[in-house]
Amino acid sequence: MPVNAYEVRGLTKVYAGRKQPANIDVSLDIRSAELFCLLGNNGSGKSTLIRQLACLVKPSAGRIFFFGKDAVRHAQEVHERAGYMPQTGFSLGHLTVSEAVYFSGRLRGLTRRDARRDRDEIVERFGMGRVVKDVSQRLSGGQRRLVQFALCIAGRPDVVILDEPTNDLDAGRRRLIWDVCADLKHDTGSTIVLVTHDVAEAERVIDRVAIMREGRVAGVGTPAELRRNVEERLCVRVMAEARPASTWEWSEPERGSWLTYVHPCELPDFMASLTPEQLGNVRVEPVGLRYLVNKWQAADQGRVLGGVVS
Ligand SMILES: Nc1ncnc2c1ncn2[C@@H]1O[C@H](COP(=O)(O)OP(=O)(O)OP(=O)(O)O)[C@@H](O)[C@H]1O
């Protein structure tokens, strides 16, 4: 059986001067070459957990195994094999984009020639040709974010740890990030550990998620497994100028696209409430991850899907 990228056991983190732990007895496995996403409300302990996975913060109790080895004892190996992109902050800002990407590849053990090739590929794929000679810290917020992502994946590390990578990025660049993550996983076999609030966009590339609540893991599973564990609902989308006139609660996440959630038993009544024009523009689909996470967050504290779930 392939070794898991991470095995986390009974992990607890209490920051100095704080009474409330940021992580409480967290146990989970992250498989090699999977895209694993941590979801949860602000302050639920996601960043704390991934900073410990990146060996930037020491656990107060519990253990982390990185490809079978104790991560704390082998922190240097974790730093070499895992790229980390923080939620905020900026590294190598005094170098040009070209130098920073090249240097990151070299730090991950690439030869000079391979680091140059890697840099050229990244610059081309990320459309950074125009800014390649600019000093990174003088770029716009979105460009700097993309450069941080580039530094994190330069040299194609075994593990890529991303904390809100799409913050401050426009739609095209957000899509680029998800595409690159999917390619890294398929082509290089990298394991990707991700924290994001862009759940709807990331869903297409996610293999499994852990839902965090108040420092604990409240559930781990594939989106399909989570879907089976929450109240059954279908997502109904109607494309219309105006809010459909029916008793269901509607939201309009994009202009002209109305969403509601319907129990399968209610579907005939629901359809009967629509006008012929709306019926021509209706789509019924499984509920998305965002809905599942909200439901899961609202569920009883005690309800945990599995124990150590691998
Ligand atoms: N360096 C620190 N020192 C003290 N407390 C901290 C530190 N970093 C985080 N915390 C606290 O730990 C708890 C968990 O924070 P963390 O940043 O891990 O949550 P998060 O789920 O990533 O939140 P967000 O979605 O807002 O980024 C919070 O109560 C936070 O105030």
The ligand as an ORCA input file, in Angstrom:
! r2SCAN-3c Opt
* xyz 0 1
  N       0.000     33.129     16.010
  C      -1.081     33.021     16.765
  N      -1.047     33.324     18.085
  C      -2.135     33.209     18.866
  N      -3.332     32.779     18.424
  C      -3.443     32.453     17.129
  C      -2.332     32.554     16.221
  N      -2.744     32.146     14.999
  C      -4.037     31.809     15.125
  N      -4.471     31.996     16.397
  C      -5.822     31.713     16.929
  O      -6.101     30.356     16.665
  C      -7.470     30.186     16.274
  C      -7.499     29.479     14.912
  O      -6.951     30.361     13.940
  P      -6.609     29.894     12.462
  O      -5.924     31.033     11.792
  O      -5.920     28.600     12.509
  O      -8.084     29.673     11.882
  P      -8.576     29.584     10.360
  O      -9.630     28.522     10.330
  O      -7.434     29.415      9.444
  O      -9.248     31.007     10.172
  P      -9.465     31.897      8.812
  O     -10.442     31.147      7.935
  O     -10.040     33.163      9.347
  O      -8.111     32.090      8.177
  C      -8.082     31.576     16.278
  O      -8.755     31.752     17.500
  C      -6.888     32.503     16.189
  O      -7.136     33.719     16.839
*
